[in-house]
């Protein structure tokens, strides 16, 4: 859509759209979590926000799909990112809310399969309905709403009307100490690790389409860039599927979660150097497979670690929302960093080197965690 709106400035426009919309995601994720934590209803704390956010995201998806100008695309994507992250804040809190600590790896693995499958389905829908984007928006938003209703009916949340609502003094205290969880030593380093690795991931991932046009022209292999992105995503998802399932289960069995997170970060770092050393389409396939294995393991076990170092169970959604800032904030900065590297620091080869270095730092940041994990 960005390229169709203005092909000549596609790189800059993509940076603007993804960067600004990510601000909405970054802000509304912890805010949505805090609103969810404070909700009292016959349907519990999470259900009203899951269903409500899914409905608004459906409407936003339809609006976005009808846009042809950069301004409209920006507005629509901000709406979808914002409400989608309110949904994410509520759903992410389900694991620390309901799952015992010794099963967090398996639970994180199961929940981690959702975004992976959703990414595949989303790319397939967008590719199939590329000439009728409003249909793609309708289908994608409807799938989210359907999944929300399915979850709340199959796994209903106990009502919490009997719990007292926070008084005004507590609300003011919460506002002043909104980010107090980052003062907690272990939570802070898990946050830093995720922030660094996600920054390294997104400065590459956001430019797959253009990479297949400008760095490794995929047309000479008889494919179009959109087909290449789909193939890379499929290969990466296959690797992620294996590492997500096995990593979550094995980390629960062994209880050695830190070691898996560090190993996964280093493996991800090495994968990011493959296209730098061997700039061909087969190298991108190999890169996708290795990246999927490392990134899937890091995300699954890393999520389990995050739930195990939360400072206060009363603020699970808020603090997981703060943790999710480490997932969404890099989206703000990554497009601008990537655009600068591509245009001024050696192009796509340098992009892979910087990405690899950030992944290494992400693994190192896990080392200072004191809790035995």
VEXSEKE-735097 format. One record per residue (C-alpha): x, y, z. Coordinates in Angstrom, 2 decimals, decimal comma. Example, Ala and Ser with C-alpha at 12.3 -4.5 7.8 and 13.67 -1.06 7.14 Angstrom:
<<12,30 -4,50 7,80>>
<<13,67 -1,06 7,14>>
This chain:
<<0,00 0,00 0,00>>
<<2,84 2,39 0,83>>
<<4,57 1,70 -2,46>>
<<1,32 2,09 -4,42>>
<<0,64 5,45 -2,78>>
<<4,04 6,93 -3,71>>
<<6,65 4,60 -5,27>>
<<9,40 7,22 -5,36>>
<<9,55 7,72 -1,58>>
<<8,58 4,23 -0,44>>
<<11,50 3,76 1,97>>
<<10,96 7,05 3,80>>
<<7,17 6,68 3,83>>
<<7,39 3,16 5,24>>
<<9,63 4,49 8,01>>
<<7,12 7,25 8,81>>
<<4,07 4,98 8,83>>
<<5,61 2,17 10,87>>
<<7,45 4,53 13,21>>
<<4,53 6,81 14,11>>
<<2,01 3,98 14,40>>
<<4,39 2,15 16,71>>
<<4,17 5,08 19,12>>
<<0,47 4,32 19,50>>
<<1,29 0,66 20,08>>
<<3,97 1,50 22,63>>
<<1,74 3,84 24,64>>
<<-1,52 1,91 24,51>>
<<-0,07 -1,50 25,42>>
<<0,77 -0,69 29,06>>
<<-2,17 1,72 29,35>>
<<-4,52 -0,99 28,13>>
<<-2,96 -3,38 30,61>>
<<-3,49 -0,94 33,47>>
<<-7,11 -0,40 32,43>>
<<-7,57 -4,17 32,33>>
<<-5,99 -4,63 35,78>>
<<-8,42 -2,11 37,25>>
<<-11,57 -3,47 35,59>>
<<-14,25 -5,08 37,76>>
<<-17,12 -6,85 35,98>>
<<-19,19 -9,99 35,84>>
<<-16,91 -11,09 32,97>>
<<-13,66 -10,49 34,85>>
<<-10,77 -8,13 34,14>>
<<-9,60 -9,26 30,72>>
<<-12,72 -10,26 28,77>>
<<-14,27 -6,79 28,23>>
<<-10,99 -5,49 26,80>>
<<-10,39 -8,54 24,62>>
<<-13,80 -8,30 22,96>>
<<-13,95 -4,50 22,81>>
<<-10,48 -4,10 21,34>>
<<-11,15 -6,83 18,76>>
<<-14,29 -5,04 17,56>>
<<-12,51 -1,70 17,12>>
<<-9,56 -3,44 15,42>>
<<-11,96 -4,99 12,90>>
<<-13,35 -1,55 12,06>>
<<-9,84 -0,12 11,85>>
<<-8,72 -2,89 9,49>>
<<-11,56 -2,13 7,10>>
<<-10,79 1,59 7,23>>
<<-7,09 0,97 6,60>>
<<-7,73 -1,27 3,62>>
<<-9,72 1,47 1,86>>
<<-6,93 4,06 1,99>>
<<-4,89 5,14 -1,04>>
<<-3,00 8,14 0,39>>
<<-0,10 8,06 2,85>>
<<-2,05 10,16 5,38>>
<<-4,97 7,72 5,35>>
<<-2,68 4,69 5,59>>
<<-0,93 6,31 8,56>>
<<-4,21 7,05 10,34>>
<<-5,60 3,57 9,74>>
<<-2,44 1,80 10,82>>
<<-2,24 3,90 14,00>>
<<-5,79 2,85 14,85>>
<<-5,12 -0,83 14,19>>
<<-1,82 -0,78 16,08>>
<<-3,33 1,02 19,06>>
<<-6,40 -1,17 19,55>>
<<-4,47 -4,29 18,65>>
<<-2,04 -3,58 21,45>>
<<-4,85 -3,04 23,96>>
<<-5,99 -6,52 22,96>>
<<-2,45 -7,83 23,32>>
<<-2,07 -6,39 26,82>>
<<-5,14 -8,26 28,02>>
<<-4,32 -11,56 26,32>>
<<-0,65 -11,52 27,41>>
<<-1,70 -11,30 31,07>>
<<-3,58 -14,61 30,82>>
<<-0,38 -16,65 31,27>>
<<0,81 -15,08 34,56>>
<<-2,83 -14,83 35,72>>
<<-3,77 -18,49 35,30>>
<<-0,73 -20,69 34,60>>
<<1,49 -22,07 37,41>>
<<5,20 -21,12 37,21>>
<<6,42 -24,62 36,36>>
<<4,26 -24,64 33,22>>
<<5,07 -21,16 31,94>>
<<7,40 -22,41 29,19>>
<<4,74 -24,67 27,68>>
<<2,08 -21,97 28,04>>
<<4,36 -19,41 26,38>>
<<5,00 -21,88 23,57>>
<<1,29 -22,36 22,95>>
<<0,59 -18,63 23,04>>
<<3,63 -18,01 20,84>>
<<2,21 -20,14 18,05>>
<<-0,65 -17,65 17,66>>
<<1,38 -14,69 16,33>>
<<3,39 -17,00 14,09>>
<<0,32 -18,57 12,50>>
<<-1,39 -15,19 12,39>>
<<1,53 -13,72 10,48>>
<<1,35 -16,51 7,93>>
<<-2,40 -16,17 7,52>>
<<-2,16 -12,39 7,29>>
<<0,50 -12,47 4,56>>
<<-1,47 -15,09 2,65>>
<<-4,67 -13,04 2,88>>
<<-2,90 -9,85 1,82>>
<<-1,23 -11,59 -1,12>>
<<-4,41 -13,32 -2,31>>
<<-6,57 -10,19 -2,07>>
<<-3,88 -7,69 -3,11>>
<<-6,20 -6,17 -5,73>>
<<-9,17 -5,91 -3,31>>
<<-7,58 -4,81 -0,01>>
<<-10,90 -4,08 1,71>>
<<-11,69 -7,80 1,56>>
<<-8,32 -8,56 3,18>>
<<-9,03 -6,03 5,94>>
<<-12,48 -7,46 6,58>>
<<-11,22 -11,04 6,76>>
<<-8,24 -10,22 9,00>>
<<-10,30 -8,19 11,46>>
<<-13,09 -10,77 11,52>>
<<-10,62 -13,53 12,33>>
<<-9,37 -11,58 15,35>>
<<-12,89 -10,93 16,59>>
<<-13,86 -14,56 16,08>>
<<-10,78 -15,72 17,99>>
<<-11,62 -13,35 20,85>>
<<-15,16 -14,70 21,19>>
<<-13,93 -18,28 20,89>>
<<-11,41 -17,76 23,69>>
<<-13,78 -16,09 26,15>>
<<-16,41 -18,79 25,63>>
<<-14,04 -21,78 25,83>>
<<-11,89 -20,36 28,66>>
<<-14,23 -18,02 30,58>>
<<-12,70 -15,74 33,16>>
<<-14,19 -15,75 36,68>>
<<-16,12 -12,60 37,52>>
<<-14,39 -10,19 39,87>>
<<-17,26 -7,96 40,96>>
<<-16,51 -8,85 44,56>>
<<-13,07 -7,23 44,39>>
<<-12,88 -3,63 45,51>>
<<-11,89 -1,04 42,93>>
<<-8,73 0,96 43,57>>
<<-9,53 4,20 45,38>>
<<-8,44 7,62 44,14>>
<<-5,29 7,56 46,23>>
<<-4,23 4,23 44,76>>
<<-4,96 5,51 41,26>>
<<-2,74 8,52 41,81>>
<<-0,02 6,29 43,25>>
<<-0,26 3,97 40,26>>
<<0,06 6,92 37,88>>
<<3,16 8,21 39,64>>
<<4,76 4,78 39,79>>
<<3,49 3,46 36,46>>
<<6,92 2,24 35,38>>
<<8,03 1,14 38,84>>
<<8,45 -2,45 37,65>>
<<11,56 -1,36 35,74>>
<<13,20 -0,61 39,08>>
<<13,04 -4,34 39,76>>
<<16,51 -5,69 38,87>>
<<15,57 -8,90 37,06>>
<<12,59 -7,43 35,22>>
<<14,72 -4,53 34,02>>
<<17,36 -6,77 32,44>>
<<14,76 -8,98 30,77>>
<<13,27 -5,78 29,34>>
<<16,67 -4,55 28,08>>
<<17,42 -7,91 26,47>>
<<14,13 -7,95 24,60>>
<<14,52 -4,33 23,51>>
<<17,94 -4,92 21,97>>
<<17,13 -8,14 20,18>>
<<13,83 -6,83 18,81>>
<<15,58 -3,73 17,50>>
<<18,03 -5,96 15,65>>
<<15,19 -8,07 14,30>>
<<13,01 -5,22 13,08>>
<<15,68 -3,25 11,24>>
<<15,81 -6,22 8,87>>
<<12,30 -7,63 9,00>>
<<10,64 -4,37 8,05>>
<<12,60 -4,22 4,79>>
<<12,16 -7,76 3,46>>
<<10,13 -6,57 0,48>>
<<12,59 -3,86 -0,56>>
<<15,56 -6,12 0,19>>
<<14,20 -8,54 -2,43>>
<<14,03 -5,68 -4,91>>
<<17,26 -3,82 -4,25>>
<<19,83 -6,11 -2,53>>
<<19,03 -9,55 -3,86>>
<<16,73 -8,93 -6,87>>
<<14,43 -11,90 -6,73>>
<<13,06 -11,40 -10,24>>
<<16,15 -13,10 -11,67>>
<<15,06 -16,24 -9,80>>
<<11,64 -16,07 -11,46>>
<<9,79 -14,73 -8,42>>
<<8,14 -11,48 -7,39>>
<<9,09 -9,74 -4,10>>
<<5,73 -10,50 -2,49>>
<<6,21 -14,19 -3,28>>
<<9,68 -14,07 -1,80>>
<<8,42 -12,49 1,41>>
<<5,81 -15,23 1,73>>
<<8,39 -17,98 1,15>>
<<10,80 -16,45 3,66>>
<<8,00 -16,15 6,20>>
<<6,92 -19,74 5,66>>
<<10,47 -21,05 6,09>>
<<11,08 -18,88 9,15>>
<<7,76 -19,93 10,65>>
<<8,60 -23,61 10,18>>
<<11,83 -23,08 12,13>>
<<10,03 -21,08 14,77>>
<<7,35 -23,74 15,12>>
<<9,93 -26,36 16,01>>
<<11,87 -24,21 18,44>>
<<8,75 -22,78 20,06>>
<<7,21 -26,16 20,80>>
<<10,42 -27,91 21,85>>
<<11,89 -24,90 23,66>>
<<8,87 -24,28 25,85>>
<<8,50 -27,94 26,80>>
<<12,22 -28,58 27,44>>
<<12,67 -25,38 29,44>>
<<9,83 -26,50 31,72>>
<<11,41 -29,92 32,15>>
<<14,91 -28,64 32,87>>
<<14,06 -25,34 34,53>>
<<17,15 -23,78 32,89>>
<<15,52 -20,89 31,09>>
<<18,36 -18,33 31,14>>
<<20,72 -20,62 29,25>>
<<18,17 -21,15 26,48>>
<<17,50 -17,42 26,10>>
<<21,21 -16,59 25,84>>
<<21,86 -19,43 23,37>>
<<18,89 -18,39 21,25>>
<<20,11 -14,78 21,07>>
<<23,58 -15,85 19,93>>
<<22,12 -18,24 17,36>>
<<19,90 -15,44 16,04>>
<<22,96 -13,21 15,76>>
<<24,80 -15,73 13,64>>
<<21,78 -16,26 11,39>>
<<21,65 -12,54 10,59>>
<<25,15 -12,66 9,08>>
<<24,30 -15,29 6,46>>
<<22,94 -12,87 3,79>>
<<25,86 -10,52 4,46>>
<<28,38 -13,27 3,69>>
<<26,39 -14,96 0,91>>
<<24,03 -12,47 -0,82>>
<<21,88 -14,87 -2,83>>
<<18,28 -16,09 -2,75>>
<<19,31 -19,55 -1,36>>
<<21,18 -17,69 1,41>>
<<17,98 -15,84 2,30>>
<<16,18 -19,17 2,59>>
<<18,91 -20,45 4,92>>
<<18,82 -17,18 6,84>>
<<15,04 -17,48 7,26>>
<<15,30 -21,04 8,59>>
<<18,07 -20,25 11,08>>
<<16,43 -17,00 12,16>>
<<13,17 -18,81 12,77>>
<<14,86 -21,39 14,98>>
<<16,75 -18,85 17,07>>
<<14,09 -16,17 17,26>>
<<11,32 -18,64 18,11>>
<<13,31 -20,11 20,98>>
<<14,26 -16,66 22,28>>
<<10,69 -15,36 22,22>>
<<9,13 -18,42 23,83>>
<<11,54 -18,93 26,70>>
<<12,06 -15,18 27,05>>
<<8,32 -14,67 27,53>>
<<8,31 -17,35 30,20>>
<<11,21 -15,63 31,97>>
<<9,36 -12,31 31,86>>
<<6,28 -13,80 33,54>>
<<8,47 -15,30 36,27>>
<<10,10 -11,99 37,25>>
<<6,94 -9,83 37,37>>
<<7,11 -7,75 40,57>>
<<3,39 -7,74 41,53>>
<<0,61 -10,09 40,44>>
<<-1,99 -7,35 40,89>>
<<-0,39 -5,49 37,98>>
<<0,26 -8,40 35,63>>
<<-1,33 -6,82 32,56>>
<<0,25 -3,41 33,15>>
<<3,71 -4,85 33,72>>
<<3,44 -7,24 30,78>>
<<2,34 -4,20 28,80>>
<<5,48 -2,41 29,92>>
<<7,48 -5,47 28,91>>
<<5,75 -5,40 25,54>>
<<7,11 -1,89 25,03>>
<<10,36 -3,73 24,36>>
<<8,53 -5,50 21,51>>
<<6,86 -2,43 20,03>>
<<9,27 0,45 20,76>>
<<11,91 -0,92 18,35>>
<<9,32 -0,61 15,59>>
<<9,42 3,16 16,19>>
<<13,17 3,47 15,84>>
<<14,02 0,56 13,54>>
<<12,68 2,09 10,28>>
<<14,65 5,30 10,80>>
<<17,80 3,45 11,83>>
<<17,44 1,06 8,90>>
<<16,78 3,87 6,44>>
<<19,90 5,70 7,63>>
<<22,06 2,56 7,42>>
<<20,77 1,74 3,93>>
<<21,26 5,25 2,60>>
<<24,45 6,34 4,40>>
<<26,32 3,46 6,03>>
<<26,86 0,90 3,33>>
<<23,39 -0,33 2,46>>
<<21,90 -3,72 3,20>>
<<25,22 -5,48 4,02>>
<<25,77 -3,09 6,92>>
<<22,16 -3,59 8,00>>
<<22,80 -7,29 8,62>>
<<25,98 -6,57 10,61>>
<<24,27 -4,05 12,91>>
<<21,34 -6,41 13,40>>
<<23,68 -9,24 14,39>>
<<25,50 -7,04 16,89>>
<<22,26 -5,97 18,57>>
<<21,20 -9,61 18,93>>
<<24,49 -10,40 20,70>>
<<23,90 -7,55 23,13>>
<<20,40 -8,90 23,75>>
<<21,85 -12,22 24,85>>
<<24,46 -10,60 27,09>>
<<21,76 -8,57 28,86>>
<<20,21 -11,76 30,28>>
<<23,39 -12,69 32,17>>
<<22,90 -10,33 35,20>>
<<19,49 -11,82 36,14>>
<<19,75 -12,98 39,74>>
<<16,76 -15,30 40,03>>
<<17,55 -18,96 39,46>>
<<15,86 -19,72 36,16>>
